[in-house]
Amino acid sequence: MALEKKYITQEQLSLHNKPEDLWISIQGKVYNVTEWSKIHPGGDIPLLNLSGQDATDAFIAFHPTTVWHRLDNLFTGFHLQDYQVNELSKDYRKLATEFTKSGMFEKKEHVVIKSLCFISILFLSSIAGVLCSNSFWVHMFAGALLGFSWVQVSYLGHDSGHYNMMTTKGFNKLAQIISGNCLTGISIAWWKWTHNAHHIAVNSLDYDPDLQHLPVFAVSTKIFDSIRSEFYGRELTFDSMSKFMVSYQHITFYPVMCVARVNLFLQTLLLLFSKRRIPDRGLNILGILVFWTWFPLLVSSLPNWPERILFVLISFAVTAIQHIQFCLNHFAANTHVGPPCGNDWFEKQTNGTIDIACSDWMDWFHGGLQFQLEHHLFPRLPRCQLRKISPVVRDLCKKHGLNYRSLSFYDANVETIRTLKKAAMEARCILWEAVNTHG
């Protein structure tokens, strides 16, 4: 005889929203993920951000069907009494099912092989330019090649972080450590920590770390109220330094992007040597040590200090291409304050993302991230599939009256600078008001 189902309401579920008492529901079944959050491969932040609510769409986005059986051990025995699925979520889940049945999540084509070959050529050419030539201009060109190789290898690391681009999980982890830690000096552990939170809470001013750049940038005047970063667990204080720097952010944006890599190095070190639980901490630190061995040795092979400094600056400046693109995808999109909500997954992704329109022959240059909305909706989908699903996503947005924003690279830059300038002018008014008041 079948056991009678036990039910709890959404209101009762919402009470289990603390790290020591963390429940979520998936397809109407309630799961206790309190202990699981401590060892969750995607980190505890996504689970904490969706705690006490339905997380079905987010779970579908990030997990293949092969792991669904693991939920059985976390089942509380309760079902959600008032569980409902809106029409948009139904369509989204239907799309995910269709993509799975067609094998699109598994068909990576030859992107990995092509990328590895291209990156190898860039790296070897850069090293050869430094070691095999005495020409100043060759050395500077080698620095540019190194920077561009970092851009391309970061795209590969991004792919490996979202899905198994290699044949096994072990090889995939190795690819992550090599592409991230060893070759770029940026820890894959840091990337997972921030990037998963970004995907779950896209463009939330207090939950998305990718929008929390005080005292340098502020994409919304709402940040002027000194909101609390739920990601970092501290106040984002809009102090006098922030007021001054934000007042000129539309002018400093590109120069800052040219040296933004320094901040990523710093963030990596702060995380790896923090008290947070870091998966594979030792392996990540070892990878960073590899980078800080070969890179200084390569730079020291240049004949004098002026060339060494210029080589580093040029290599960092070229990576600004990637840093700028990340900003174009989100800075000019809609922002909000508050935690992510599992019931409006699709809407939040459309509101917080902007695609970059380009010809298909330029897809390699953008690493697939020009289809930002498609990637956010289906992060496990290999980049070679994103252009194919773009018309389907566009049609679904049109069906449900949602905004699908796709701008040229130039127009996206214009919109980003316009957004930064608007906030800058507001900050400037506040700054001069304070000066006139206090002297």
N, C-alpha and C positions, 0 to 999 in steps of 0.2 A: 504493500500500500504506500503510495507516494506521500511524502511528508508535506504538510501544509506550509505554504510560503509565509515567511515573516517579512513585515514591511516597516520601513521608517519613512518619514516625510523628508522633503528637501530641507525644511527648517531644522529638523533633528540632525540631519547630516551636516549642516553648516556649523554645528557646535563642535565638530571634530576637526578643528582647523589649526591645531597647534603642533609644534614639532614632536611633543611627547604624546600626542593623541591625534593622529593624522589619517583621515579617511577620505576616499574619493569614490565616485561611482562610474562605472563603465557599462554602457548599454543596460542601464537599470539595475545592475548588480553592485552591491556595496563592498568595497575592499578596505582592509586595514593595512596601510602602507607605512606605518610608523617605523618599524624596524627595517623594512626594505629601503626606506629613503636613505638610510645610512650607507648602503652598499649599491644603491641604484647607479648603473653605468652612466646615466645622464646627469648625475649629481642630485642633490636634494632640493635645489632651488625650484625646478619645474614642479615637483610634487608639492612643495610648500605653497607655491603661488596658486595652485589649483586645489588646495586642500578644502575639504568641506563642500565640494560641489561636483557636478558631473564633468568628467574629463574625456568623454568618448572621442570627440573629434581630434583633440590633441594627441590622444593615445594612438588613434588610427594614423595620424600624420607621421609619428615618429617610430612606430613599431611594425615589423612585418608580421604576417599571420602566424609565422612559425613560433612566435614567443607568447602567443595568447594563452596557451595552456598553463603558463607559469602563474597566471592570475589565480588559478584554482586554490593554491596554498594560502592566498591572501584573502579569500572570500570570508566575509563575516557571517554569512547565513541570511543577511538581510537583502531585500530588494527595495528599490525606491518606489514609494507608493504613487507619487505624483510625477512620475517620469514621463516626459513628453519630448518629441523630436519635431522641430520646426521644419518647414518645407526646404529651406536652404540646406540644413544639415542632412536631410534625406538625400538631396541631390549631390551634395559633397561626398557622402559615404558611398553613394551609387557609383560616382566617378572613380573613387579609390578602389572599389571592388572591380570595376571594369579594367582599370590599369593593371591591377594585380593578375587578373585572369589572362590578360593579353601578354603578360610577362615583361611589361615595360620596366618594372623595378629591377629586373635582372639583366636586361639588355643594355650593356654599357658600351657596346660596339668596340672600337679600338682607341677610345679617348685616352685611356691610361697609358697605353704603349706609345701613342703619338706624343703625349705630353712628356713622358719620361725621356724620349729621344730628343725632343726639342729642348727641354731643360738641361739635359746633359751637354748638348752642343753649346748652349749659352754659358754654362759654368766653365766648361773646358776652354772655350774661346776667351773668357775673361781671365782665367788663370794664365793661359798662353800669352795673352796681351801684356800681362804684368811681368812674367818671367822671361819671355823670349824677345822683348823689344826694349829699346832705350828711348823710344819716342814719347814725348810728353802727351801728344794727342792720342796715341795708341793707348797709353795708360788711362787717359780720361774716358776713352771709348770703352775700355775694359770695365771701368767702374760703372758706366751706364748699362753694359751687358749684365753685370752682376746684379744691379738693381732690378732689371727686367726679369732676370731669372728668379729673383725672390718673389716677384709678382706672380709668375706662372707656377712656381712651386707652392705658393700659398693657396692657389686655387686647387691644386692637387691635394694638399693637406685638408682643405675644406671639404673636398669630396670624400676623403677617407674618414672624416669625422662624422659624416652623415650616413654613410652606408659602406658596406664591405666592397671596396673597389678592387681588393685583391682576392685570391682564391680562398683564403682562410682568415679567421679572426686574428690569428697570431701574426700572419704576414701583414694584415691590415694595420695592426698596432705598430709593427715595425715600420711600416710606411709612414705612419703618423709621426713617430719619433724622429725618423730621418728627415722627412719633409719639413716638419715644424722645428723641433729642437736643434737638430744637428746642422741643417742647412740655413735656417733663417734666424736662429737664436730666440725664437718665440715659442714658448711651451705649449704643447697640445693640451696639457691639463688646464692652463689658463684659458685657452681658446674655448674648450668645452664648457668651462665654468661660466664664462660670460655669454657665449654664443647661444647656448641652450636657453638661458634666461631671456636673451633678446628675442628669440623665436616665440617663446611662450607669451611674453608681455610686450610685443612689438609696439614701440612708440608710446609706452606709458612713461611719463616723465619721472615717476617715482619708483618704477619697477624695472625698466629697461636700462641696463648699464650703458648701452650704446648712445644714449641721449644725455648722459650725465657727465658733462665736460667742464663744469665750473672749476676754476675761475676763467677759463679760456673762451668757451662758447656757451651760448644759451639759445636754443631754437624756439623758445616760447617765453613770453613774459610771465607765464604762470610760475616759472622757476624763480622769478624775482621775489616770491613770497617765502623763499628759503624752505623749500619742501624737504621732506626726509627721504633719503634713498633707502628703500627697503632692501635693495640688493647689497649695498655696502654697510647698511646698518648705522648710518650717521646722517647728520643734517647737511644738506647742500646749501651752505650759507651764502647768501648774496651780499657779500661784504664790499668794502670800498675797493679792494683789489679787483673783485669780480665786476663791479660797476665800470671801472676804468677799462678793463680788457674787453669786456663785452661791448662797450661803446664803440670799439673799433674792429669788431670781429669780422665784418664784411671786407675789411681791408687786410687783416692779418690771416684770413682763412687759408689762402694758398701758401704763404710762407710757412705757416705752422704745419701744413700738410707735408711740406718738404722735410721736416725733421720729426714728424709724428712717430717714426719708428723708434726713436729714443724712448718715448713713453711706453711703447709696447715692451721694450727690453726691461724697463723699470717695473712695469706691472707683472711681468713674468717672475722676476726675482722676488718681488714682494709676496706673491702667492706661494711660490715654492718654498720660501723660508718662513712662511706664516704658520700659525697653529691649526689652520684648517685641515680637515682630512683631505689628502690629495692622493688619488689613485696613482699607483706607480710613481711615487715621488722620487725614489732613487733613480729610476730609469729616466725620468724627466730631467733631473739634475745632471746625470751623466751626459745626456744629449746636449744640454746647454754648455757643459764643459767642452764638448767636442767643437761646438761653434766658436767659443771663445778661445780655442786653440788655433784652429785653421785660419779664422778671419784675421786676427792680429798678425799671424805669421805672413799671410798674403800681403797685408798692408805694409808690413815692415820690409818687404822685398822691394818696395819702391825706393828710388834713389835718395829722396830728400823729404823733409817734413812738409813743405808746401804741396808737393804732389800727393803725399799721403792724406793730408787734410782734404784736398780737393777730391781725391778718389772716393773717400768716405762720404763727403757731402753730395757728390754726384750720384753715388749709388743709392743714398737715402732719398735724394730728390726724385729719382726715377720711380721709386716705390710710391711716391705721392699719387701716381695714377690710380693705384688701387685704393689708397686711403680716401681719395676724392670720390671714387665711385661708390664706396660704402656710404659716404655722406649723401651723395645724390639720391640714393635709393630710399632715404628716410628723412633727411633734414627738412625737406619742403612738404612732406606728407602731413596728414592730420595727426595731432598729438592729443593725449588725454591724461588725466590723473586718476590713479586707482589701480587695483589689481586686475589681472586678466580674468575673464569670465568664460567658462567652458561652453556656455550656450551661445556665444556669439563669435566663435572661432573664425569663421569665414569673413564676417564683417570686419573684425579687428585687423585681419591681414590685409584686406583691401584698403582700409582706411590708412594703414601705416606704411604702405609700400608704394614705390614708383618704379615702373619698368624703364629701361633705357632702350629706345628703338634703334636697331642697327641692321645692316644686311647680314645674311647668314654667313658670309665669308669672314665676318668680324667676330663670330661667336667665340673663337679661341682667345681673342684679345680680352674679352670680358669674363672669361671663365664660366659662362653660363649664368652669371649673376645679373646680367641685364634683364633676365626674366625673373625679377625679384619676387613678384607676387606668386608666380607659378612655383618658384622654389620654396616660398614660405608655406604654401598650401600643401605641397608634396615634397618635403625636404629630403626624403629618401630616394627621390627620382633622379637617376643619373642625368648629368647636364645635357647629354645628347638627345634627351627626350623632351626637354623643356620647350623648345620651339614647336614641337609637334602638338603639345597639349595647349599651347597658348590660345588658339582660336576657340577651343572648348571652354577654357576658363573665361575668356572674354564674353562668350555667349551666355554663360551661367551668370556672370555679373549683370549683363543686360537684362536677363530674365527676371532677376530679383531687384533691379533698380539700384545696383551698387556701382560705384565709380571705379572704372578701370583706367588708371593713369599710365600712359606710355609716352615718354618725351624723348626727343633726340638728346644726344650727349650735350650739345650746346645749350638747348633749352633747359635741360635739367640743371646745368650750371647756373643759368640765369635765375631760375626759380630758387635755387639754394641760396645764392647771394642775396636775392630779394628778401627771402625769409630772415637771413642773418641781419640784413640791414634794418628791417622793420623792428626787430628786437633791439638792435644796437641804438636806434634813435630813441626808443623808450628808455633804455638804460642811460643814455646820455642826458635825457631830461631829468632823470632821478639823480644822476651824478651832480649836475649843475645846481639842482635844487638844494642838494646837501651842502654844496660849496657856498652858495649864497646864504644859506641858513646859519651854517657853523663857521664859515670863513676858511 
